[in-house]
Amino acid sequence: MSRDPYAQGLITFDPFVERKSVAGRIVTVLDGKLDNRGIELIHARSRVLQKHEIHELIISFETDPAPGKRVDRIGYVGFFEVHEGGVIVSGDRIRIADKWSGTIAGFDETHVPNHINIVVCGDLNQTGLELGLRVGDMVQIGDGRNIGDGMQTRRCAQSGAGGGSDDRNA
């Protein structure tokens, strides 16, 4: 079995030079909060999202969610269908309509192969229902240079390569 380069600490640099944004639309709005979810974020910082896949968005109420960490305090945001695929990376900004933006904290594979949980953090500790999300709202995930500017956002604390205080995503 091959070694995970992130879990082994082999990646000490940011290999992601240039990427396009990923876009989709909300297909299900969720409501509910848990204080004991026990999500174990995988060590890998990136995931490929293919056109027509559906994935879940979960907001973390933790102060420092990051790859390889456990997340207990969460809120359910919704499911979205990918319309334009690509690669997303922890630290990327996410924007849903003009209602909310945040930062990708990491990924959980509890429900694979059905879907992955994309764990995000942001200033608003609210569920999809509380945020006023609607089916059909646009979801955009990018490298932070072309989306989410001017919206209320909190950058997740990051660990490993490419994390920390990289202001280009602020």
Secondary structure, DSSP 4 states (H G I P E B T S, - for coil): ----TTTTT---S--------EEEEEEEE---EES---EE--S--EEEE-TT-EEEEEEE-SSS--TT-EE-SEEEEEEEEEEE-EEEETT-EEEETTTEEEEEEEEE-TTTTT--EEEEE-S----HHHHT--TT-EEEEE-SSSS-TTS---PPP--STT-S--GGG-
